[in-house]
Every structure is written in structure tokens, then in C-alpha cells.
């Protein structure tokens, strides 16, 4: 899927510099950043669910009866 990403001048320059430093394309660096961000969000959500389940285990058990 194609999309247009609008960046500020500062964001574009930071992305360009990161790509240059890593000898990669700006697109590749941006796509990796998106993959890492979405993976962290998935882990954060799973950790939050685990925390609530542990914290409220007794309540969840009672509600299940």
C-alpha cells in the first residue's frame, strides 16, 4: 500500500541523517521504525492485560462464578 507521509523539516532531516548514517534508504528506516513502534505497542498492551489479570485475579474469579 502506498501512502504519503508528511514530515516537518526537522523530522525529515533527522530521518535523512539516520538513513545516511546507516547506509540505508529513508523508506527502510521509516518502515523499521513503524515495525518497532507497533511491536512495542502490542507488548505494552499484553503486559497491561497481564498486570490487570494478576492484580484483579480474585475479582475476576468471583465474577466468573
N, CA, C and O atoms as CSV, one atom per row, in Angstrom:
chain,resi,resn,atom,element,x,y,z
A,1,UNK,N,N,0.842,-1.171,0.000
A,1,UNK,CA,C,0.000,0.000,0.000
A,1,UNK,C,C,0.888,1.236,0.000
A,1,UNK,O,O,1.835,1.338,0.780
A,2,UNK,N,N,0.575,2.144,-0.862
A,2,UNK,CA,C,1.321,3.399,-0.928
A,2,UNK,C,C,0.666,4.426,-0.019
A,2,UNK,O,O,-0.551,4.421,0.165
A,3,UNK,N,N,1.482,5.304,0.546
A,3,UNK,CA,C,0.941,6.377,1.358
A,3,UNK,C,C,1.889,7.561,1.309
A,3,UNK,O,O,3.065,7.424,0.971
A,4,UNK,N,N,1.368,8.704,1.644
A,4,UNK,CA,C,2.177,9.913,1.735
A,4,UNK,C,C,2.365,10.225,3.208
A,4,UNK,O,O,1.405,10.241,3.979
A,5,UNK,N,N,3.594,10.470,3.587
A,5,UNK,CA,C,3.901,10.801,4.973
A,5,UNK,C,C,4.443,12.222,4.991
A,5,UNK,O,O,5.472,12.510,4.381
A,6,UNK,N,N,3.759,13.092,5.682
A,6,UNK,CA,C,4.192,14.482,5.756
A,6,UNK,C,C,4.997,14.678,7.038
A,6,UNK,O,O,4.510,14.425,8.140
A,7,UNK,N,N,6.217,15.126,6.874
A,7,UNK,CA,C,7.119,15.344,7.997
A,7,UNK,C,C,7.466,16.822,8.092
A,7,UNK,O,O,7.447,17.548,7.098
A,8,UNK,N,N,7.782,17.247,9.299
A,8,UNK,CA,C,8.325,18.596,9.456
A,8,UNK,C,C,9.724,18.596,8.866
A,8,UNK,O,O,10.298,17.537,8.613
A,9,UNK,N,N,10.266,19.768,8.651
A,9,UNK,CA,C,11.638,19.854,8.144
A,9,UNK,C,C,12.606,19.151,9.087
A,9,UNK,O,O,13.536,18.476,8.647
A,10,UNK,N,N,12.378,19.317,10.386
A,10,UNK,CA,C,13.267,18.708,11.377
A,10,UNK,C,C,13.159,17.182,11.352
A,10,UNK,O,O,14.169,16.484,11.436
A,11,UNK,N,N,11.935,16.667,11.237
A,11,UNK,CA,C,11.741,15.217,11.165
A,11,UNK,C,C,12.369,14.643,9.905
A,11,UNK,O,O,13.018,13.597,9.948
A,12,UNK,N,N,12.179,15.320,8.796
A,12,UNK,CA,C,12.753,14.855,7.530
A,12,UNK,C,C,14.273,14.845,7.594
A,12,UNK,O,O,14.911,13.911,7.108
A,13,UNK,N,N,14.851,15.870,8.187
A,13,UNK,CA,C,16.309,15.934,8.307
A,13,UNK,C,C,16.830,14.840,9.234
A,13,UNK,O,O,17.858,14.225,8.947
A,14,UNK,N,N,16.136,14.590,10.338
A,14,UNK,CA,C,16.553,13.521,11.257
A,14,UNK,C,C,16.479,12.165,10.561
A,14,UNK,O,O,17.368,11.330,10.722
A,15,UNK,N,N,15.420,11.951,9.792
A,15,UNK,CA,C,15.276,10.700,9.057
A,15,UNK,C,C,16.361,10.563,8.001
A,15,UNK,O,O,16.957,9.496,7.850
A,16,UNK,N,N,16.619,11.652,7.265
A,16,UNK,CA,C,17.661,11.627,6.239
A,16,UNK,C,C,19.023,11.320,6.862
A,16,UNK,O,O,19.800,10.534,6.318
A,17,UNK,N,N,19.306,11.946,8.008
A,17,UNK,CA,C,20.594,11.734,8.673
A,17,UNK,C,C,20.728,10.303,9.176
A,17,UNK,O,O,21.786,9.692,9.034
A,18,UNK,N,N,19.659,9.765,9.764
A,18,UNK,CA,C,19.690,8.380,10.245
A,18,UNK,C,C,19.926,7.423,9.083
A,18,UNK,O,O,20.719,6.488,9.194
A,19,UNK,N,N,19.240,7.655,7.976
A,19,UNK,CA,C,19.402,6.789,6.805
A,19,UNK,C,C,20.826,6.873,6.266
A,19,UNK,O,O,21.432,5.859,5.920
A,20,UNK,N,N,21.345,8.079,6.201
A,20,UNK,CA,C,22.721,8.257,5.718
A,20,UNK,C,C,23.718,7.565,6.649
A,20,UNK,O,O,24.627,6.874,6.188
A,21,UNK,N,N,23.546,7.751,7.947
A,21,UNK,CA,C,24.456,7.133,8.931
A,21,UNK,C,C,24.451,5.614,8.827
A,21,UNK,O,O,25.483,4.969,9.013
A,22,UNK,N,N,23.282,5.043,8.529
A,22,UNK,CA,C,23.133,3.584,8.483
A,22,UNK,C,C,23.258,3.016,7.076
A,22,UNK,O,O,23.094,1.814,6.869
A,23,UNK,N,N,23.553,3.892,6.101
A,23,UNK,CA,C,23.682,3.463,4.690
A,23,UNK,C,C,22.428,2.705,4.239
A,23,UNK,O,O,22.501,1.639,3.628
A,24,UNK,N,N,21.284,3.298,4.565
A,24,UNK,CA,C,20.001,2.703,4.208
A,24,UNK,C,C,19.128,3.790,3.599
A,24,UNK,O,O,19.452,4.975,3.676
A,25,UNK,N,N,18.035,3.384,3.002
A,25,UNK,CA,C,17.105,4.375,2.453
A,25,UNK,C,C,16.257,4.959,3.570
A,25,UNK,O,O,16.067,4.337,4.615
A,26,UNK,N,N,15.751,6.160,3.335
A,26,UNK,CA,C,14.849,6.783,4.298
A,26,UNK,C,C,13.604,5.921,4.469
A,26,UNK,O,O,13.087,5.784,5.577
A,27,UNK,N,N,13.128,5.346,3.380
A,27,UNK,CA,C,11.950,4.483,3.454
A,27,UNK,C,C,12.211,3.281,4.349
A,27,UNK,O,O,11.361,2.914,5.160
A,28,UNK,N,N,13.372,2.670,4.210
A,28,UNK,CA,C,13.692,1.494,5.018
A,28,UNK,C,C,13.767,1.856,6.501
A,28,UNK,O,O,13.272,1.114,7.349
A,29,UNK,N,N,14.379,2.984,6.810
A,29,UNK,CA,C,14.488,3.413,8.206
A,29,UNK,C,C,13.098,3.712,8.769
A,29,UNK,O,O,12.793,3.320,9.895
A,30,UNK,N,N,12.260,4.396,8.005
A,30,UNK,CA,C,10.914,4.726,8.464
A,30,UNK,C,C,10.078,3.467,8.666
A,30,UNK,O,O,9.359,3.352,9.659
A,31,UNK,N,N,10.167,2.521,7.731
A,31,UNK,CA,C,9.386,1.288,7.867
A,31,UNK,C,C,9.831,0.486,9.085
A,31,UNK,O,O,8.995,-0.088,9.783
A,32,UNK,N,N,11.144,0.441,9.351
A,32,UNK,CA,C,11.626,-0.272,10.535
A,32,UNK,C,C,11.117,0.410,11.805
A,32,UNK,O,O,10.719,-0.264,12.755
A,33,UNK,N,N,11.130,1.726,11.824
A,33,UNK,CA,C,10.638,2.465,12.992
A,33,UNK,C,C,9.165,2.150,13.247
A,33,UNK,O,O,8.750,1.999,14.397
A,34,UNK,N,N,8.381,2.052,12.185
A,34,UNK,CA,C,6.959,1.724,12.328
A,34,UNK,C,C,6.796,0.305,12.865
A,34,UNK,O,O,5.969,0.066,13.745
A,35,UNK,N,N,7.581,-0.636,12.341
A,35,UNK,CA,C,7.502,-2.024,12.840
A,35,UNK,C,C,7.859,-2.093,14.319
A,35,UNK,O,O,7.178,-2.771,15.089
A,36,UNK,N,N,8.915,-1.403,14.721
A,36,UNK,CA,C,9.328,-1.413,16.126
A,36,UNK,C,C,8.278,-0.763,17.020
A,36,UNK,O,O,8.007,-1.256,18.115
A,37,UNK,N,N,7.692,0.322,16.572
A,37,UNK,CA,C,6.656,1.011,17.348
A,37,UNK,C,C,5.433,0.123,17.543
A,37,UNK,O,O,4.924,-0.003,18.657
A,38,UNK,N,N,4.965,-0.489,16.468
A,38,UNK,CA,C,3.768,-1.322,16.597
A,38,UNK,C,C,4.051,-2.566,17.428
A,38,UNK,O,O,3.169,-3.031,18.149
A,39,UNK,N,N,5.258,-3.114,17.347
A,39,UNK,CA,C,5.610,-4.277,18.169
A,39,UNK,C,C,5.624,-3.887,19.647
A,39,UNK,O,O,5.146,-4.645,20.490
A,40,UNK,N,N,6.169,-2.709,19.968
A,40,UNK,CA,C,6.184,-2.242,21.367
A,40,UNK,C,C,4.777,-2.034,21.887
A,40,UNK,O,O,4.492,-2.349,23.042
A,41,UNK,N,N,3.894,-1.510,21.056
A,41,UNK,CA,C,2.508,-1.298,21.476
A,41,UNK,C,C,1.836,-2.619,21.786
A,41,UNK,O,O,1.097,-2.723,22.765
A,42,UNK,N,N,2.080,-3.633,20.964
A,42,UNK,CA,C,1.483,-4.952,21.206
A,42,UNK,C,C,1.973,-5.519,22.522
A,42,UNK,O,O,1.185,-6.057,23.299
A,43,UNK,N,N,3.272,-5.406,22.781
A,43,UNK,CA,C,3.848,-5.906,24.034
A,43,UNK,C,C,3.294,-5.113,25.210
A,43,UNK,O,O,2.942,-5.696,26.235
A,44,UNK,N,N,3.213,-3.806,25.077
A,44,UNK,CA,C,2.693,-2.968,26.164
A,44,UNK,C,C,1.258,-3.341,26.505
A,44,UNK,O,O,0.898,-3.410,27.681
A,45,UNK,N,N,0.439,-3.580,25.494
A,45,UNK,CA,C,-0.950,-3.958,25.741
A,45,UNK,C,C,-1.000,-5.308,26.452
A,45,UNK,O,O,-1.743,-5.470,27.420
A,46,UNK,N,N,-0.218,-6.274,25.980
A,46,UNK,CA,C,-0.209,-7.606,26.604
A,46,UNK,C,C,0.268,-7.516,28.049
A,46,UNK,O,O,-0.277,-8.187,28.925
A,47,UNK,N,N,1.279,-6.692,28.301
A,47,UNK,CA,C,1.766,-6.519,29.671
A,47,UNK,C,C,0.699,-5.883,30.547
A,47,UNK,O,O,0.548,-6.265,31.708
A,48,UNK,N,N,-0.044,-4.921,30.013
A,48,UNK,CA,C,-1.108,-4.269,30.782
A,48,UNK,C,C,-2.208,-5.263,31.131
A,48,UNK,O,O,-2.713,-5.274,32.254
A,49,UNK,N,N,-2.575,-6.096,30.163
A,49,UNK,CA,C,-3.599,-7.114,30.422
A,49,UNK,C,C,-3.110,-8.077,31.492
A,49,UNK,O,O,-3.846,-8.387,32.429
A,50,UNK,N,N,-1.880,-8.552,31.364
A,50,UNK,CA,C,-1.317,-9.463,32.372
A,50,UNK,C,C,-1.337,-8.831,33.766
A,50,UNK,O,O,-1.671,-9.492,34.750
A,51,UNK,N,N,-0.979,-7.552,33.841
A,51,UNK,CA,C,-0.957,-6.853,35.129
A,51,UNK,C,C,-2.353,-6.826,35.741
A,51,UNK,O,O,-2.524,-7.142,36.918
A,52,UNK,N,N,-3.349,-6.451,34.946
A,52,UNK,CA,C,-4.724,-6.364,35.458
A,52,UNK,C,C,-5.223,-7.742,35.879
A,52,UNK,O,O,-5.878,-7.873,36.913
A,53,UNK,N,N,-4.924,-8.758,35.097
A,53,UNK,CA,C,-5.363,-10.118,35.431
A,53,UNK,C,C,-4.736,-10.560,36.752
A,53,UNK,O,O,-5.417,-11.145,37.593
A,54,UNK,N,N,-3.449,-10.286,36.940
A,54,UNK,CA,C,-2.794,-10.663,38.204
A,54,UNK,C,C,-3.337,-9.838,39.366
A,54,UNK,O,O,-3.650,-10.374,40.429
A,55,UNK,N,N,-3.446,-8.534,39.152
A,55,UNK,CA,C,-3.891,-7.643,40.223
A,55,UNK,C,C,-5.319,-7.949,40.654
A,55,UNK,O,O,-5.637,-7.904,41.842
A,56,UNK,N,N,-6.168,-8.257,39.701
A,56,UNK,CA,C,-7.588,-8.444,39.993
A,56,UNK,C,C,-8.021,-9.901,39.882
A,56,UNK,O,O,-9.186,-10.182,39.602
A,57,UNK,N,N,-7.100,-10.819,40.099
A,57,UNK,CA,C,-7.403,-12.241,39.933
A,57,UNK,C,C,-8.581,-12.675,40.789
A,57,UNK,O,O,-9.457,-13.399,40.316
A,58,UNK,N,N,-8.612,-12.245,42.035
A,58,UNK,CA,C,-9.706,-12.644,42.926
A,58,UNK,C,C,-11.044,-12.110,42.412
A,58,UNK,O,O,-12.035,-12.840,42.386
A,59,UNK,N,N,-11.075,-10.870,42.015
A,59,UNK,CA,C,-12.305,-10.279,41.487
A,59,UNK,C,C,-12.756,-10.987,40.209
A,59,UNK,O,O,-13.941,-11.273,40.043
A,60,UNK,N,N,-11.831,-11.263,39.322
A,60,UNK,CA,C,-12.149,-11.958,38.073
A,60,UNK,C,C,-12.713,-13.343,38.378
A,60,UNK,O,O,-13.667,-13.794,37.744
A,61,UNK,N,N,-12.110,-14.001,39.351
A,61,UNK,CA,C,-12.612,-15.324,39.762
A,61,UNK,C,C,-14.049,-15.223,40.273
A,61,UNK,O,O,-14.905,-16.018,39.887
A,62,UNK,N,N,-14.311,-14.249,41.138
A,62,UNK,CA,C,-15.669,-14.089,41.681
A,62,UNK,C,C,-16.673,-13.739,40.593
A,62,UNK,O,O,-17.799,-14.236,40.608
A,63,UNK,N,N,-16.285,-12.902,39.663
A,63,UNK,CA,C,-17.190,-12.533,38.571
A,63,UNK,C,C,-17.490,-13.725,37.665
A,63,UNK,O,O,-18.557,-13.804,37.055
A,64,UNK,N,N,-16.533,-14.648,37.587
A,64,UNK,CA,C,-16.720,-15.834,36.756
A,64,UNK,C,C,-17.684,-16.847,37.337
A,64,UNK,O,O,-18.146,-17.740,36.626
A,65,UNK,N,N,-17.995,-16.725,38.608
A,65,UNK,CA,C,-18.913,-17.683,39.253
A,65,UNK,C,C,-20.346,-17.350,38.986
A,65,UNK,O,O,-21.240,-18.054,39.455
